[in-house]
């Protein structure tokens, strides 16, 4: 198997375009990556394409949680919650480095409404999880809550509940699925845009004309089955299949997250459910994220550009107001070191005007031309969505190939703690001296058992050096991303392989020139390309942070 590198792109393109594929997946977010892995593991020939990087849309802009969906119990959506807790348990087993248990504190204040329903809801959550539970909920004192989440000190809470869910790195989870799919023979082509749906003589979808956004070439990818897994963009391809169709399938919901230094909202491993103070009944989270804390998300109807989802003043105020109503210390815009905004593809409701009432379930539709469109859902259930798609494909073909993804490890088959201990020792052996344990754990959380391969590249002081004080990432990870993770741009490395664009106030720009030079050398580009990458990355950060500036 060829390494996942831009250097091998011509061979990958030739392989995908040289015949008729079984499956062409358009969209390389969580669902598209899941479809590619599921289909390839059942013996189908597959190509998955995306007009941007892997997970460059919604799938890198989530709350970074794998959860059952406690709040969906308010709408009595028991089936959705059961599905979520089952997937949560499976992903902990398949990717223990990427999907890790986390405690969540639900604070109770004198004015907290429907307190009894909170306890009943958490009990129901436990029952639905059964043996798949992260931990059973319990009622704790205010002092115990502050011990788990020091940011609650001085908040006036009476008591709290604590329950279990999981955190993840959404973009790395997508990458892990694509890497696994490639082991089964799938081809993954980033920066490859489907510009026209191909129809055969009978009017059936048989592939797509694509534009390579890296070299400007155009070619056809032909396939017996075409899957539209483009998330909030699904209606674009649907319109090509049937220009006369009425109304969009999805309604985008905008979600914004802010990142602040850990010391401004200190948490000791537990997240906090953070109720909004806007009277809208919504809740947000404060989530520990290494040296930072994530605050979010908003959930508002959105009808703007799907390609540039800007952060606006109202979004920032909404989150900071909720934070300041709960935490002492007076959070301000000056505390924000990073942020992101994205849109979730919610299934459009027949009579709802608010996104809070729109379904979080997913839908699989088959159009007149046979285009399979999968959308809706949430990150936690991407595997279930993928299975539904591939089940339909094998049913079309009259096959009996069963889903195998319950058995496919996503990068860390051995106990997580053992891998961390071995990586700490390996880090010392290559000469790391500062933040050794933290660096080793960061590498394992990113790369699983491949952490040792990353350290093997750190054969010089320059490559052992940190990319940013915001997180313990090494320059060696730039090389690894280019050689093994399909990184094609500096933004790929900083925004989705390491997440430094979200963690660092300066977006790690002081390291950008050196990182771009490393990337250029690995993928066969020159110095002028590297300089252009630094400028393009700075523009991307400025665009993504919107009113927060840069």
N, C-alpha and C positions, 0 to 999 in steps of 0.2 A: 504494500500500500504506500502510495506517495505521501510525503509529509504535507500537511495542510498549510501551504505557503503560496503566496502570489507567484513565486518563481515557477510553480507547476501549473499555473492557470492555463497556458496554451494547451497542455496535455489534457487537463480537465475539460476544457471546452471541446476539444476534438472528440473526447470520449462521449460527451453528452450529445453533441450535434451530429455524430457520425452514424446514427441509426435512429430507431424508434424506441423511446423509453416506455416502460410500463406506466410510470407516474411522473408527471411534472408538477411540482409544488411551487406555487407562486406565493412568496412571503416567508421569510426566515426569522419570524418571531418564535415565541414558545410553541404555538400550535403547529406552525409549519415545520419547525425542527422536530417536533414530536411525530408528525405524520411521516416525515422522511425516515426517522429511525424505525417506526413501526412497520412501514412498508418495506424498507430494505431488509429488516430482520425476518420478514416473511418470504424473502427470496425474490422480491420485485426489483427491477432496475429503476433507479430513482435519481432525479436531479431536483434540488431545491434552490431557488433563486430569490434574490432580493435586490431592489434598486438601491439599497444602502448597505450598511454593515449588518451582520447578525444582530438581532435584537435592537436595531437602531430606532425602532418605533416605540410602541407602547411597552414592549417586553423588557425594556431597560429603564422604565420610568414608573414602576409600580411602588408600592409601599415596602417591597422586599420582604413579604411575609408569605408563608405557606400555612394556610389556616382553614379551619372548618367553616368559618363565617358565623360567629356567634350572633351578630346582629340580624342575620337572616331569620333567626328564630322569632323575632318580633313579627314577621309576616307569615309565621307558621310554615316556612319553607323547609320542612324537616328533611325531605329528600335531598335537597341541595346541600344541607349541612352534613348529612350522613355521607354523601359522596365526597365532600371535602375532607372529612376526618379520615376516611379510608385512604384517599390519595396522599394525605399528609403522612400517614404511617408508612406507606410504600416508599415515598420519596426519602424519608429518613433512612430507610434500609438501603436504597439504591444509591443515594448520594449523601452519606453522613457528613461529608466535609462541606457541602453546600446547603444542606437543610438541617439546621441544628435546633434542638429544643430551646425554648425561651419562656420564662415566666412572665405573665402579664398581671399587672395590678389594676384592679377596678376600684377606684376610691369612692367612698360613700361619705357624703357631706350632710349637714342638717337639712339642706333643701333638696337633696337628691330625690327625684320623683320615682315612684314605683319600685321601691327598694325590694319589696317581696318578690317582684317579678324578676329582679336581677338574680336573686338566689335561685329561683325556680328555673330561670333560663340556664344558669351555669350547671345546675343538676341535670337538666335535660341534655346539655352539651356533653357531660360526662357519660350519660347513659348511651348516647348515640355513638360516642367514641369506643366505649367498652374496652376491650383489651388493646385497642389501638390508641389509647389515650396517652398524651404526653405526661400528664399528671392530673390527679383529681383536684378539683377546686377546694379551697378552704377559706373560711372566714378568719381574718387576722386583725390584730389591733392596729391602731394608728402608729404606734411605735414600731411594730414589726414592718408595717408598710414603708415607713421612712428608712428603715434599715435596708430594705430591698431597693428602694428608690429615693435616695437622699434629696432629690429635687422637690419632694413633697413636704419637706420640713417647713413649718410655718404656714401650711396651706389651710389648716383648720379642719382637716378631715376627721370624722368620728371613728371610722374603721375602714376596712377594705376587704375585698375578696382577691384571691390570687388563683389564677388558672394557667393552663399551659397551651401554647401553640408553637409555631416554629418561624424562624427567620431564615432568609436566604439571600443569595446574590443573584438577582433575576437574570442579568446578562450572562453571567458565568454558567448558569443552569442551561440556558439556551445553547451556549457554546458546547457544553458537555454532551448534549443530545446530538449536536451536529458531528462532533468528533466520533461519538459512538456510531452514528449512521454511516460515516465514512468507513468505519471498520467493516461494515457489511456491504461496502461497495457503492454507497451513494456518492453523488457529486454535489458539492456545495459551491455556488457561484454568487459571491456578493457583488454589489455595484453592477447588477445585471437587471435591467428594467424590462418588464413585459409591456411592449408598446402596442401589440395587436394580438388578439386572440385568433388562432388559426382554426378554420372550419373545413371539414372535408366535403366531398361532393354531396353527402347526405345532410349537410348542415350540422354535423356533430363536432364538438371541440376536439381538436387533435394536436394541440400544442400552442406555441406562441412565438411570434417574432420578437426578439429581444435586442436591446441596445446595451452594449458593453460601455459603461460609464467611465471605465479606466482608460480604454484605448480608442473609443469612438466607433468600434466595429458594430455591425448589425448582422444577425444570423437567425436561423430558425431552430427551435428546439421542438421536436415532434414527440408526441406521447399518446398512448391509448387512453389515458385518464389524465385530466387536468384538475388540479385542486386549487381553489381560491382561498388562501389562508392569510389574507392581507389585512385582517383586523378592521380598523375603522375605515380602511380604504376599499373594502369589498365591493362597494357599490360601483366603483370605477370599472372593474372587470365585468361585473354583472350587466352594466349598461352596454358593454361591447357585445355580450352574448345576446341581449335582447334590448335594443334601443327603445322599444315601446313600453317597457315595464313601468309600472306606476309606483312611485314613491320609493324612498331608500329603505333598506333592510335594517340599518342600525341608526341609532342616535348617539352621537359622541358625548361622553361625560368627561369634563376636564378635571384633572387632579393635579394639585401643586404640592410639593414638599419643600421644606426649608431645612438646611443643615446648619447647626450651631456648634461651637466648641463644647466638648464634653463638660468642661468646668462650668459652663453657663446653665446647663440642665444636667446635673450629675445623676447618673444611674449606675447601679452596680450589677448589671446583667439582666435586670428586669425591665420590661417596657411598662408604660402607663397608658391606660385608656383615658383620653383627654376630652371631656365633653365640651362641645362648642358653647359659647356664651351668647350666641346670636338668636337664641330662641327657636332654632330650626330643628332641634331634636337630633342633630348629627353628633357623632363623636369622631375624634381623631386619635392619633397615637404619638407618644414620645418614645422613640426606639433607640436603644444604645447601638452605636455603630463605630466600634473601635475608639478612636480619639475624638469622635464627634457624636452628636445626637441628632436623629432625624425627627422633625415635627411635621405632621400632615396626616391625612390628605384632605383637600377640598373635594367637593363632588358637585359640580355645577354643569348645567346644560351648556353646550358649546356649539356655535355655528360658524366659527372662524376658520382660518386656514388650518388644514390638518398637517401641513408640512412644517409650519412654524407656529407652535402653540406657545404664545408669549405669556410670561409671568407679568401680571398687572398689579397695580397698587392695592386694589381690593383683595386680591389673593393673599398678599403678604400681610395686610392688616388683619384679615380673618384668622390666619394661623397665629400671629403674634398676640392678638387679643385673647384667643383661647389659652395660649401659653401663659400670658400675664394674669389671667383670672385664676390660674392654678398654681403657678410657681412664683416664689418671691424673687426679686432681683431685677425686675423691669427690663424684659427683653426688648430690644429695638432692632431696627434694620441694620445698625452697625454691627450687631452680633452675628449676622448671617454670613457664613463663609461659602455656602454653595446652595444650589437649588435646582429643581427640575420640574418640568410640567409635561404632562402627556394626556392622551385621550383614550378612554376605554370604550370598546365597541359594545354598547348595550343594545339588546334587542328592542326595537321600537315598540312601545305599547300602543294599543289601539285608542285608548282614551286618556292617557296620562300626559300631563304637562310638565311634571317634575321628574328628574332622573332618579330620585330616590324610590320611585315606584316602578321603574323599568326592571325587566328581568335580568338577573345575573346568570341565568341558565344559558346554555348554548343551543344553537340550531344548526342542523345540517340540511341544506336544500340542494335540489338537483334541478337545474334549469332545462329549458327546451333543447339546448345544444349538448346537454349532458355535463355541463360544468358543475363540479361539486364545490359548494361554498360552505365553509365552516366559520362561524363567528359567534360573538357573545362569550359567555363563560368568564373564567378568571384564571389567573396564573396557576393556582393550585390544581385545577382540573384539566390542565392541558393534555395530559396523557389520555384521559377519558375521551376528550374531544378527538384526539388523533385516532384512537381506537375505533370510534364510530365511523370516521372517514374511511379507514382502511378496511373495516368490516364490509362497508358498502362496496368498495372496489373488488375485494375478493369474491363477494357475492355476485357482482356483475360478471366476473370471470368464471364463475362456477368452481372456484377453488375451495379447499378446506383448510387453508393455512390459518392457524390460530395466532392470536396476539401473543408475542413473546416478551414484551417490554417489562413485564413484572419480574423478569429474570435477568435483565441486562444492567449490569453495574455501570454507573456513570462516573467512575474515576477513583473510587476509594473502596476497594473490596475488603481491606483489612481494618481492624478496629482503629477508629480515628485517633485515640490517645496514643496507640503504638506508633502510628505514622508520625505524629507530632514529636514524640520522644526521639525517634530516629532522625527526624529532620533537624532537631536542635543539635544533635551530635554532629550531623553532617555540616551544619552551618558553622560550628566551631572549627571543624577540620579544614574548611576552605578559608578560614581566617576572619570570619565575622566576629566582631568584638562588642559592638554596641547593639542593644535591644535584641539580643540573640533569640531569646524565647519568643518575644513578640513577633519578630521577623519570621521565625520558623512557623509559628501558628498562622500568620498571614499567608505564607506560601502554601501551607496545607489547605487552608480554607479556599484558596484560589485554585490550586492545581491538584489537590488530593495526593495520590501516590506519585504523581509526576513532579512533586516539589523537589525531589532529589535531582531530577533532570535539570531543573532550573538552576539549582545550586552548582551543578557541574559546569554550567556556563560561566559562573562567577570566578573565572580564573585570573582576574586582574583586579587591582584595587578600584579601578574605574567602574567595572561591572558589579563589584560588591557594594558600591556606593548607593545611598538612598536617592530616590527620585524626588522626594518631598518630605518635609517634616510632618506633613498631615497624616501620613500612614507609612508603614514600614515596607514599602515596595522598593525593589532593587532595579538598577539599570539592566541587569541580566534578564529581567522579565520582558524588556523591550525586544531583546534578541529572541527570546523564546516565543513571544507573540508573533514575530515575523516568521519564524521557522516552523511553528507547529500550531498556531491558532488563527491563521488566515488574516492577520492584521494587514491592511493595505494602506492605511493612513495613520498619521499621528493621532487624530481624533479617535480612531479605533482603539489605540493603545491607552490613551489617557481617559477616555470617556467610558469605555466598555470592558477593556481587559483589566484595568487597575482601578477605575472609578475616581481617579485623582481630580478630574474636572469638577466633581461634585463635592469632594472632601476638602480641597485646599482653597483658601481665599484667593490665592494667586493662580489657581488652576494648574499649579506646577510649571508655570511658564519659565521660571529660571532654569529648568532642566530641559525645556522643549528643544532647543537647538541641538544639544548633545544627543537627545533621544531620537530626533529626526535624522541626524547623521547616521546613527546606528541602524535605524530602520531602512534608510536609503541603501546602505551597504548590504543589508541582508536581502533586499528584494530587487536589487539591480537598478537603482535610481542614482541620479547625480546630485551634486551639491545645490544646484539651482532648484531641483525638486524639493530637497530638504528645507531650503529657505521658504519656499512657497507653502510647505506644510505647516510651518510655524505660524505664518500669517493666516492661513486658512483655519487653523485650530483656534487662534485668538478670536477670529471673527465668529466661529461657532460658539465659543463660550459667551461672548457678548450677546449673541442672538438668544441663546438659551436662558440667560439670566434676566433678560428683559429689563424691567424698571430697576432691578437691583444694581445694574451697571457692572462694570468690570474695570 
